[in-house]
Amino acid sequence: MTEYLTMIPELLLSLLHLLIIRKYMKVFWGPENRNLKGYIEWGIYYVFLFINNISSMFPPHLLLFGNVLLIFMISSATRKRSVMQRCIFSILICTVWMLVEVIVLMILISVGFDSRTLQDAGSFISKICMLLLSVIISHCIKDNHYSEIPLLYFLSILLIPVSSIYVMHHIFLIAAVHSEYMIFSATASFLLLVVNYVIFEVYDWISRNAELREQNRLYAQQLELCSQQAEERESLYLEIRRIRHDLKNHLSGLLGMVQTGQTSEAEKYIMQMLDVGVGDRPEEVSRSGNIVVDSVINHAYAVAQKDNVQFNVNVLVPASLPFESGHLAIVLGNLLENALEACRDISDGKGFICLDISYVKDIFQLCIKNNYQAKRKKDNIGHYLTTKGDTIYHGLGLSSINHAVVNYHGQMDITDNDNIFQVIVVMYGSYSEKAG
């Protein structure tokens, strides 16, 4: 009866081994293509692992070859990748796992683990290490489409596998002295592995959720931009209609003044017409033809004029840019909003903003410089914090910009000297997938 009970954890541990391999495939290659052939090969791999776990009948070289071959077959059935990519992945994942197991066993032997529990402890700790490594890799890979969660949360998640190893270390030591706890140690190791796997899946869910929140902010800014643009166009359209409607009356009045020799009155009347309507519209400092660039900059310029902030603009971009409109709105909108917010705190009209934008040879370059009065705050890892009271909806501007820039293999450089804040953004049009 005891032998059958000990087989249950081995069944479940073999399944967990498959889940870890699947997690690595997802980290490097994304979601799998589900089909019958893939399920069959996953089943063959499961039987192979289970047989080895209960009997250790395969020599090390054959075990390594079998793992590499089966992982290669599974990746061929579930992923559309080249033969070279599948070979490299299969060999690399098995080699790394084997290396981790060897290092773990060497460490356990050096700390004096009993030979009876050495294999179980090594299997448990190596799986924990492989899970931990998958999370670190997914966190570091820039091509994934998940937003990074706060560092404190990430470090808290990393404490879980460390704590699990500590707990299981003592459980295995107890099982080495009291043999009646062997089944308990095997069951506990499996349960802790499951907890770690679930926690890391929760980490992925948190990252995806952060990405959705980021996308919602992006869509909100796009809607605000479209609404602002629509209001401006509607205002201009109504104004033109009014002028056209009144044009006949204006011309009739001017004709009467000219015919009676009232040239001075006619001149005043013309000047009055120029000062009404189109004449009092805010100046458009950006006329590139790109609706996003022009709308964001011209709106910011109008706000700067109201706040008595000097705003110098130099825009040299074509009407069509190979970037998503939402990303352009995020980059320009957040940078200009931050600059305007900083300049509002400066009295006596001494605030200034300098903006230079160009697009030459598939390279988009933006440099914005502004002065400020209030001291800029940073968190413990050097990220700038918002000076606004509402930290829930603000304070994510620079991170949102960086998130948008990374989509085009670009970079953002920040300098802060002598109360002058400068941000330089570079994006590469050759890496764009969609035109803005």
PALUM-260950 format. One record per residue (C-alpha): x, y negated, z negated. Coordinates in nm, 2 decimals. Layout:
xx->X | yy->Y | zz->Z
...
***
This chain:
xx->0.00 | yy->0.00 | zz->0.00
xx->0.28 | yy->-0.24 | zz->-0.09
xx->0.44 | yy->-0.18 | zz->0.25
xx->0.13 | yy->-0.29 | zz->0.43
xx->0.10 | yy->-0.60 | zz->0.21
xx->0.45 | yy->-0.70 | zz->0.30
xx->0.37 | yy->-0.67 | zz->0.67
xx->0.10 | yy->-0.94 | zz->0.64
xx->0.35 | yy->-1.23 | zz->0.58
xx->0.56 | yy->-1.09 | zz->0.87
xx->0.26 | yy->-1.10 | zz->1.10
xx->0.19 | yy->-1.46 | zz->1.00
xx->0.56 | yy->-1.57 | zz->1.01
xx->0.59 | yy->-1.43 | zz->1.37
xx->0.29 | yy->-1.64 | zz->1.46
xx->0.45 | yy->-1.95 | zz->1.30
xx->0.76 | yy->-1.89 | zz->1.50
xx->0.56 | yy->-1.91 | zz->1.81
xx->0.40 | yy->-2.23 | zz->1.70
xx->0.74 | yy->-2.39 | zz->1.63
xx->0.86 | yy->-2.29 | zz->1.98
xx->0.53 | yy->-2.44 | zz->2.13
xx->0.59 | yy->-2.76 | zz->1.93
xx->0.94 | yy->-2.80 | zz->2.09
xx->0.79 | yy->-2.75 | zz->2.43
xx->0.53 | yy->-3.01 | zz->2.36
xx->0.80 | yy->-3.25 | zz->2.23
xx->1.01 | yy->-3.23 | zz->2.54
xx->0.76 | yy->-3.15 | zz->2.82
xx->0.42 | yy->-3.26 | zz->2.69
xx->0.09 | yy->-3.06 | zz->2.68
xx->0.09 | yy->-2.71 | zz->2.84
xx->-0.11 | yy->-2.57 | zz->3.13
xx->-0.33 | yy->-2.30 | zz->2.98
xx->-0.38 | yy->-1.99 | zz->3.18
xx->-0.41 | yy->-1.61 | zz->3.14
xx->-0.05 | yy->-1.54 | zz->3.24
xx->0.07 | yy->-1.78 | zz->2.97
xx->-0.15 | yy->-1.62 | zz->2.70
xx->-0.02 | yy->-1.27 | zz->2.80
xx->0.34 | yy->-1.38 | zz->2.78
xx->0.28 | yy->-1.55 | zz->2.44
xx->0.14 | yy->-1.22 | zz->2.32
xx->0.44 | yy->-1.02 | zz->2.44
xx->0.67 | yy->-1.27 | zz->2.26
xx->0.47 | yy->-1.23 | zz->1.95
xx->0.50 | yy->-0.85 | zz->1.95
xx->0.87 | yy->-0.88 | zz->2.02
xx->0.92 | yy->-1.11 | zz->1.71
xx->0.70 | yy->-0.89 | zz->1.49
xx->0.88 | yy->-0.57 | zz->1.57
xx->1.22 | yy->-0.73 | zz->1.50
xx->1.09 | yy->-0.88 | zz->1.17
xx->0.97 | yy->-0.56 | zz->1.02
xx->1.25 | yy->-0.33 | zz->1.15
xx->1.54 | yy->-0.54 | zz->1.27
xx->1.59 | yy->-0.28 | zz->1.54
xx->1.74 | yy->-0.53 | zz->1.79
xx->2.11 | yy->-0.60 | zz->1.78
xx->2.20 | yy->-0.98 | zz->1.77
xx->2.30 | yy->-1.01 | zz->2.14
xx->1.99 | yy->-0.83 | zz->2.25
xx->1.77 | yy->-1.03 | zz->2.02
xx->1.92 | yy->-1.36 | zz->2.16
xx->1.87 | yy->-1.24 | zz->2.52
xx->1.51 | yy->-1.13 | zz->2.45
xx->1.42 | yy->-1.47 | zz->2.30
xx->1.58 | yy->-1.66 | zz->2.59
xx->1.41 | yy->-1.45 | zz->2.85
xx->1.06 | yy->-1.46 | zz->2.69
xx->1.08 | yy->-1.84 | zz->2.63
xx->1.18 | yy->-1.88 | zz->2.99
xx->0.89 | yy->-1.67 | zz->3.11
xx->0.64 | yy->-1.87 | zz->2.89
xx->0.78 | yy->-2.20 | zz->3.01
xx->0.75 | yy->-2.08 | zz->3.37
xx->0.38 | yy->-2.00 | zz->3.32
xx->0.28 | yy->-2.30 | zz->3.12
xx->0.50 | yy->-2.58 | zz->3.25
xx->0.57 | yy->-2.71 | zz->3.60
xx->0.94 | yy->-2.76 | zz->3.56
xx->1.25 | yy->-2.67 | zz->3.77
xx->1.43 | yy->-2.34 | zz->3.71
xx->1.73 | yy->-2.53 | zz->3.58
xx->1.52 | yy->-2.72 | zz->3.33
xx->1.35 | yy->-2.41 | zz->3.20
xx->1.69 | yy->-2.22 | zz->3.17
xx->1.85 | yy->-2.51 | zz->2.99
xx->1.56 | yy->-2.54 | zz->2.75
xx->1.54 | yy->-2.17 | zz->2.67
xx->1.91 | yy->-2.12 | zz->2.61
xx->1.94 | yy->-2.45 | zz->2.41
xx->1.64 | yy->-2.38 | zz->2.18
xx->1.76 | yy->-2.02 | zz->2.10
xx->2.12 | yy->-2.13 | zz->2.06
xx->2.03 | yy->-2.41 | zz->1.82
xx->1.80 | yy->-2.18 | zz->1.62
xx->2.06 | yy->-1.92 | zz->1.59
xx->2.32 | yy->-2.18 | zz->1.49
xx->2.08 | yy->-2.31 | zz->1.22
xx->2.02 | yy->-1.96 | zz->1.09
xx->2.40 | yy->-1.90 | zz->1.07
xx->2.46 | yy->-2.23 | zz->0.89
xx->2.18 | yy->-2.16 | zz->0.64
xx->2.30 | yy->-1.81 | zz->0.57
xx->2.65 | yy->-1.94 | zz->0.51
xx->2.52 | yy->-2.20 | zz->0.27
xx->2.30 | yy->-1.94 | zz->0.08
xx->2.60 | yy->-1.70 | zz->0.05
xx->2.82 | yy->-1.98 | zz->-0.08
xx->2.56 | yy->-2.07 | zz->-0.36
xx->2.54 | yy->-1.70 | zz->-0.46
xx->2.21 | yy->-1.58 | zz->-0.33
xx->2.13 | yy->-1.22 | zz->-0.39
xx->2.16 | yy->-1.00 | zz->-0.08
xx->1.80 | yy->-0.87 | zz->-0.13
xx->1.65 | yy->-1.21 | zz->-0.08
xx->1.91 | yy->-1.35 | zz->0.15
xx->1.73 | yy->-1.26 | zz->0.47
xx->1.39 | yy->-1.39 | zz->0.35
xx->1.54 | yy->-1.72 | zz->0.22
xx->1.74 | yy->-1.77 | zz->0.54
xx->1.44 | yy->-1.71 | zz->0.76
xx->1.23 | yy->-1.95 | zz->0.55
xx->1.49 | yy->-2.23 | zz->0.54
xx->1.58 | yy->-2.20 | zz->0.91
xx->1.22 | yy->-2.24 | zz->1.01
xx->1.18 | yy->-2.55 | zz->0.78
xx->1.50 | yy->-2.69 | zz->0.94
xx->1.37 | yy->-2.63 | zz->1.29
xx->1.04 | yy->-2.79 | zz->1.21
xx->1.22 | yy->-3.09 | zz->1.06
xx->1.44 | yy->-3.11 | zz->1.37
xx->1.14 | yy->-3.12 | zz->1.60
xx->0.99 | yy->-3.41 | zz->1.41
xx->1.32 | yy->-3.61 | zz->1.42
xx->1.36 | yy->-3.54 | zz->1.79
xx->1.00 | yy->-3.65 | zz->1.86
xx->1.06 | yy->-3.96 | zz->1.65
xx->1.37 | yy->-4.05 | zz->1.84
xx->1.27 | yy->-3.98 | zz->2.20
xx->1.17 | yy->-4.31 | zz->2.36
xx->0.98 | yy->-4.16 | zz->2.65
xx->0.70 | yy->-4.03 | zz->2.43
xx->0.39 | yy->-4.25 | zz->2.43
xx->0.33 | yy->-4.26 | zz->2.06
xx->0.39 | yy->-4.56 | zz->1.84
xx->0.64 | yy->-4.53 | zz->1.56
xx->0.48 | yy->-4.52 | zz->1.22
xx->0.62 | yy->-4.73 | zz->0.93
xx->0.96 | yy->-4.61 | zz->0.81
xx->0.83 | yy->-4.55 | zz->0.46
xx->0.57 | yy->-4.30 | zz->0.58
xx->0.83 | yy->-4.13 | zz->0.80
xx->1.07 | yy->-4.09 | zz->0.51
xx->0.79 | yy->-3.97 | zz->0.28
xx->0.71 | yy->-3.70 | zz->0.54
xx->1.07 | yy->-3.59 | zz->0.55
xx->1.07 | yy->-3.53 | zz->0.18
xx->0.82 | yy->-3.25 | zz->0.22
xx->1.05 | yy->-3.00 | zz->0.38
xx->1.33 | yy->-3.08 | zz->0.13
xx->1.09 | yy->-3.03 | zz->-0.16
xx->0.97 | yy->-2.70 | zz->0.00
xx->1.33 | yy->-2.57 | zz->0.03
xx->1.39 | yy->-2.66 | zz->-0.34
xx->1.08 | yy->-2.48 | zz->-0.45
xx->1.14 | yy->-2.17 | zz->-0.24
xx->1.50 | yy->-2.16 | zz->-0.36
xx->1.38 | yy->-2.10 | zz->-0.72
xx->1.11 | yy->-1.86 | zz->-0.61
xx->1.36 | yy->-1.65 | zz->-0.43
xx->1.59 | yy->-1.66 | zz->-0.73
xx->1.31 | yy->-1.53 | zz->-0.95
xx->1.22 | yy->-1.26 | zz->-0.70
xx->1.58 | yy->-1.15 | zz->-0.69
xx->1.57 | yy->-1.08 | zz->-1.07
xx->1.21 | yy->-0.96 | zz->-1.09
xx->1.12 | yy->-0.73 | zz->-0.80
xx->0.75 | yy->-0.75 | zz->-0.87
xx->0.76 | yy->-1.10 | zz->-0.74
xx->0.88 | yy->-1.00 | zz->-0.39
xx->0.54 | yy->-1.01 | zz->-0.23
xx->0.46 | yy->-1.34 | zz->-0.40
xx->0.78 | yy->-1.49 | zz->-0.27
xx->0.70 | yy->-1.37 | zz->0.09
xx->0.35 | yy->-1.51 | zz->0.06
xx->0.46 | yy->-1.84 | zz->-0.09
xx->0.72 | yy->-1.88 | zz->0.18
xx->0.46 | yy->-1.84 | zz->0.45
xx->0.21 | yy->-2.08 | zz->0.28
xx->0.48 | yy->-2.34 | zz->0.24
xx->0.58 | yy->-2.31 | zz->0.60
xx->0.21 | yy->-2.35 | zz->0.70
xx->0.19 | yy->-2.66 | zz->0.48
xx->0.50 | yy->-2.81 | zz->0.65
xx->0.37 | yy->-2.73 | zz->1.00
xx->0.03 | yy->-2.89 | zz->0.92
xx->0.20 | yy->-3.20 | zz->0.77
xx->0.41 | yy->-3.24 | zz->1.08
xx->0.10 | yy->-3.21 | zz->1.30
xx->-0.06 | yy->-3.48 | zz->1.08
xx->0.25 | yy->-3.69 | zz->1.15
xx->0.18 | yy->-3.65 | zz->1.52
xx->-0.18 | yy->-3.75 | zz->1.47
xx->-0.07 | yy->-4.06 | zz->1.27
xx->0.16 | yy->-4.15 | zz->1.56
xx->-0.12 | yy->-4.11 | zz->1.82
xx->-0.35 | yy->-4.31 | zz->1.60
xx->-0.10 | yy->-4.59 | zz->1.58
xx->-0.07 | yy->-4.58 | zz->1.96
xx->-0.45 | yy->-4.61 | zz->1.99
xx->-0.45 | yy->-4.91 | zz->1.75
xx->-0.18 | yy->-5.07 | zz->1.96
xx->-0.38 | yy->-5.01 | zz->2.28
xx->-0.69 | yy->-5.16 | zz->2.12
xx->-0.49 | yy->-5.47 | zz->2.04
xx->-0.36 | yy->-5.48 | zz->2.39
xx->-0.72 | yy->-5.45 | zz->2.54
xx->-0.84 | yy->-5.72 | zz->2.30
xx->-0.57 | yy->-5.96 | zz->2.42
xx->-0.66 | yy->-5.88 | zz->2.78
xx->-1.03 | yy->-5.95 | zz->2.72
xx->-0.94 | yy->-6.27 | zz->2.55
xx->-0.72 | yy->-6.37 | zz->2.84
xx->-1.00 | yy->-6.28 | zz->3.10
xx->-1.26 | yy->-6.47 | zz->2.89
xx->-1.03 | yy->-6.78 | zz->2.88
xx->-0.96 | yy->-6.76 | zz->3.25
xx->-1.33 | yy->-6.72 | zz->3.33
xx->-1.42 | yy->-7.03 | zz->3.12
xx->-1.15 | yy->-7.24 | zz->3.29
xx->-1.27 | yy->-7.13 | zz->3.64
xx->-1.64 | yy->-7.19 | zz->3.54
xx->-1.56 | yy->-7.53 | zz->3.41
xx->-1.37 | yy->-7.62 | zz->3.73
xx->-1.65 | yy->-7.49 | zz->3.95
xx->-1.92 | yy->-7.68 | zz->3.77
xx->-1.71 | yy->-7.99 | zz->3.78
xx->-1.66 | yy->-7.96 | zz->4.16
xx->-2.03 | yy->-7.91 | zz->4.21
xx->-2.11 | yy->-8.22 | zz->4.01
xx->-1.86 | yy->-8.43 | zz->4.20
xx->-2.00 | yy->-8.30 | zz->4.54
xx->-2.35 | yy->-8.37 | zz->4.42
xx->-2.26 | yy->-8.73 | zz->4.32
xx->-2.03 | yy->-8.79 | zz->4.61
xx->-2.30 | yy->-8.94 | zz->4.83
xx->-2.40 | yy->-9.19 | zz->4.57
xx->-2.04 | yy->-9.28 | zz->4.50
xx->-1.97 | yy->-9.34 | zz->4.87
xx->-2.29 | yy->-9.55 | zz->4.91
xx->-2.19 | yy->-9.77 | zz->4.61
xx->-1.84 | yy->-9.81 | zz->4.74
xx->-1.97 | yy->-9.90 | zz->5.09
xx->-2.19 | yy->-10.17 | zz->4.95
xx->-1.90 | yy->-10.32 | zz->4.75
xx->-1.67 | yy->-10.32 | zz->5.06
xx->-1.94 | yy->-10.47 | zz->5.28
xx->-2.00 | yy->-10.76 | zz->5.03
xx->-1.63 | yy->-10.82 | zz->4.98
xx->-1.62 | yy->-10.70 | zz->4.62
xx->-1.28 | yy->-10.53 | zz->4.66
xx->-1.17 | yy->-10.57 | zz->4.30
xx->-1.50 | yy->-10.40 | zz->4.18
xx->-1.45 | yy->-10.13 | zz->4.44
xx->-1.09 | yy->-10.07 | zz->4.31
xx->-1.21 | yy->-10.05 | zz->3.95
xx->-1.49 | yy->-9.81 | zz->4.05
xx->-1.24 | yy->-9.58 | zz->4.23
xx->-1.01 | yy->-9.58 | zz->3.92
xx->-1.30 | yy->-9.50 | zz->3.70
xx->-1.38 | yy->-9.20 | zz->3.93
xx->-1.02 | yy->-9.08 | zz->3.91
xx->-1.03 | yy->-9.10 | zz->3.53
xx->-1.35 | yy->-8.89 | zz->3.50
xx->-1.38 | yy->-8.51 | zz->3.57
xx->-1.08 | yy->-8.36 | zz->3.73
xx->-0.85 | yy->-8.64 | zz->3.61
xx->-0.89 | yy->-8.55 | zz->3.24
xx->-0.82 | yy->-8.18 | zz->3.29
xx->-0.51 | yy->-8.04 | zz->3.11
xx->-0.20 | yy->-8.03 | zz->3.32
xx->-0.11 | yy->-7.70 | zz->3.48
xx->0.26 | yy->-7.66 | zz->3.42
xx->0.27 | yy->-7.31 | zz->3.56
xx->0.16 | yy->-7.26 | zz->3.92
xx->0.32 | yy->-6.94 | zz->4.02
xx->0.00 | yy->-6.78 | zz->4.14
xx->0.02 | yy->-6.49 | zz->3.89
xx->-0.30 | yy->-6.52 | zz->3.71
xx->-0.17 | yy->-6.37 | zz->3.38
xx->0.15 | yy->-6.58 | zz->3.37
xx->-0.02 | yy->-6.90 | zz->3.47
xx->-0.32 | yy->-6.86 | zz->3.24
xx->-0.12 | yy->-6.77 | zz->2.93
xx->0.14 | yy->-7.05 | zz->2.98
xx->-0.11 | yy->-7.32 | zz->3.07
xx->-0.33 | yy->-7.23 | zz->2.78
xx->-0.03 | yy->-7.25 | zz->2.54
xx->0.08 | yy->-7.58 | zz->2.70
xx->-0.27 | yy->-7.73 | zz->2.63
xx->-0.25 | yy->-7.61 | zz->2.27
xx->0.10 | yy->-7.75 | zz->2.24
xx->-0.02 | yy->-8.09 | zz->2.36
xx->-0.29 | yy->-8.10 | zz->2.10
xx->-0.05 | yy->-8.01 | zz->1.83
xx->0.20 | yy->-8.27 | zz->1.95
xx->0.46 | yy->-8.01 | zz->2.03
xx->0.71 | yy->-8.07 | zz->2.31
xx->0.68 | yy->-7.79 | zz->2.56
xx->0.93 | yy->-7.75 | zz->2.85
xx->0.85 | yy->-7.48 | zz->3.10
xx->1.04 | yy->-7.34 | zz->3.40
xx->0.86 | yy->-7.05 | zz->3.58
xx->1.01 | yy->-6.88 | zz->3.89
xx->0.81 | yy->-6.57 | zz->3.95
xx->0.60 | yy->-6.44 | zz->4.25
xx->0.23 | yy->-6.42 | zz->4.25
xx->0.25 | yy->-6.04 | zz->4.22
xx->0.47 | yy->-5.87 | zz->3.96
xx->0.52 | yy->-5.49 | zz->3.92
xx->0.41 | yy->-5.48 | zz->3.56
xx->0.08 | yy->-5.41 | zz->3.39
xx->-0.12 | yy->-5.72 | zz->3.33
xx->-0.18 | yy->-5.61 | zz->2.97
xx->0.20 | yy->-5.58 | zz->2.90
xx->0.26 | yy->-5.92 | zz->3.05
xx->-0.01 | yy->-6.07 | zz->2.83
xx->0.13 | yy->-5.89 | zz->2.52
xx->0.48 | yy->-6.02 | zz->2.59
xx->0.40 | yy->-6.38 | zz->2.68
xx->0.10 | yy->-6.42 | zz->2.45
xx->0.27 | yy->-6.30 | zz->2.14
xx->0.60 | yy->-6.50 | zz->2.20
xx->0.41 | yy->-6.82 | zz->2.27
xx->0.17 | yy->-6.77 | zz->1.98
xx->0.47 | yy->-6.72 | zz->1.74
xx->0.65 | yy->-7.02 | zz->1.88
xx->0.34 | yy->-7.24 | zz->1.84
xx->0.28 | yy->-7.12 | zz->1.49
xx->0.64 | yy->-7.20 | zz->1.39
xx->0.62 | yy->-7.55 | zz->1.55
xx->0.29 | yy->-7.64 | zz->1.37
xx->0.48 | yy->-7.65 | zz->1.04
xx->0.72 | yy->-7.92 | zz->1.17
xx->0.60 | yy->-8.27 | zz->1.10
xx->0.66 | yy->-8.60 | zz->1.30
xx->0.62 | yy->-8.43 | zz->1.63
xx->0.97 | yy->-8.28 | zz->1.63
xx->0.87 | yy->-7.93 | zz->1.72
xx->0.97 | yy->-7.81 | zz->2.06
xx->0.94 | yy->-7.50 | zz->2.28
xx->1.16 | yy->-7.41 | zz->2.58
xx->1.04 | yy->-7.14 | zz->2.81
xx->1.23 | yy->-7.00 | zz->3.11
xx->1.09 | yy->-6.71 | zz->3.32
xx->1.24 | yy->-6.57 | zz->3.64
xx->1.20 | yy->-6.25 | zz->3.85
xx->1.50 | yy->-6.18 | zz->4.08
xx->1.60 | yy->-5.85 | zz->4.23
xx->1.35 | yy->-5.64 | zz->4.03
xx->1.46 | yy->-5.80 | zz->3.71
xx->1.22 | yy->-6.00 | zz->3.49
xx->1.40 | yy->-6.23 | zz->3.25
xx->1.23 | yy->-6.44 | zz->2.99
xx->1.39 | yy->-6.67 | zz->2.74
xx->1.19 | yy->-6.87 | zz->2.48
xx->1.34 | yy->-7.10 | zz->2.23
xx->1.17 | yy->-7.29 | zz->1.95
xx->1.27 | yy->-7.47 | zz->1.63
xx->1.10 | yy->-7.40 | zz->1.29
xx->1.09 | yy->-7.54 | zz->0.94
xx->0.97 | yy->-7.26 | zz->0.72
xx->1.22 | yy->-6.99 | zz->0.63
xx->1.17 | yy->-6.67 | zz->0.84
xx->1.11 | yy->-6.36 | zz->0.62
xx->1.24 | yy->-6.01 | zz->0.70
xx->1.16 | yy->-5.67 | zz->0.56
xx->1.42 | yy->-5.43 | zz->0.42
xx->1.52 | yy->-5.30 | zz->0.77
xx->1.55 | yy->-5.64 | zz->0.93
xx->1.21 | yy->-5.68 | zz->1.10
xx->1.05 | yy->-6.03 | zz->1.09
xx->0.74 | yy->-6.06 | zz->0.88
xx->0.44 | yy->-6.28 | zz->0.96
xx->0.40 | yy->-6.61 | zz->0.77
xx->0.02 | yy->-6.58 | zz->0.80
xx->-0.19 | yy->-6.47 | zz->0.51
xx->-0.37 | yy->-6.20 | zz->0.71
xx->-0.10 | yy->-5.93 | zz->0.73
xx->-0.34 | yy->-5.67 | zz->0.87
xx->-0.41 | yy->-5.83 | zz->1.21
xx->-0.08 | yy->-6.03 | zz->1.23
xx->0.28 | yy->-5.95 | zz->1.19
xx->0.29 | yy->-5.69 | zz->1.47
xx->0.37 | yy->-5.93 | zz->1.75
xx->0.74 | yy->-5.85 | zz->1.79
xx->0.68 | yy->-5.48 | zz->1.76
xx->0.40 | yy->-5.50 | zz->2.02
xx->0.64 | yy->-5.69 | zz->2.25
xx->0.91 | yy->-5.43 | zz->2.21
xx->0.66 | yy->-5.15 | zz->2.27
xx->0.56 | yy->-5.31 | zz->2.60
xx->0.92 | yy->-5.38 | zz->2.70
xx->1.03 | yy->-5.02 | zz->2.65
xx->0.78 | yy->-4.91 | zz->2.91
xx->1.01 | yy->-5.07 | zz->3.17
xx->1.34 | yy->-4.96 | zz->3.02
xx->1.39 | yy->-5.32 | zz->2.91
xx->1.52 | yy->-5.47 | zz->2.59
xx->1.45 | yy->-5.76 | zz->2.36
xx->1.72 | yy->-5.97 | zz->2.19
xx->1.65 | yy->-6.20 | zz->1.90
xx->1.88 | yy->-6.47 | zz->1.76
xx->1.81 | yy->-6.69 | zz->1.47
xx->2.06 | yy->-6.97 | zz->1.39
xx->2.03 | yy->-7.32 | zz->1.25
xx->1.65 | yy->-7.31 | zz->1.24
xx->1.64 | yy->-7.23 | zz->1.61
xx->1.46 | yy->-6.90 | zz->1.70
xx->1.54 | yy->-6.75 | zz->2.04
xx->1.40 | yy->-6.44 | zz->2.21
xx->1.53 | yy->-6.30 | zz->2.53
xx->1.33 | yy->-6.03 | zz->2.71
xx->1.45 | yy->-5.83 | zz->3.01
xx->1.23 | yy->-5.58 | zz->3.20
xx->1.31 | yy->-5.39 | zz->3.52
xx->1.05 | yy->-5.37 | zz->3.79
xx->1.20 | yy->-5.06 | zz->3.95
xx->1.08 | yy->-4.86 | zz->3.65
xx->0.72 | yy->-4.98 | zz->3.68
xx->0.45 | yy->-4.72 | zz->3.76
xx->0.17 | yy->-4.97 | zz->3.82
xx->0.15 | yy->-5.32 | zz->3.96
xx->0.03 | yy->-5.59 | zz->3.72
***
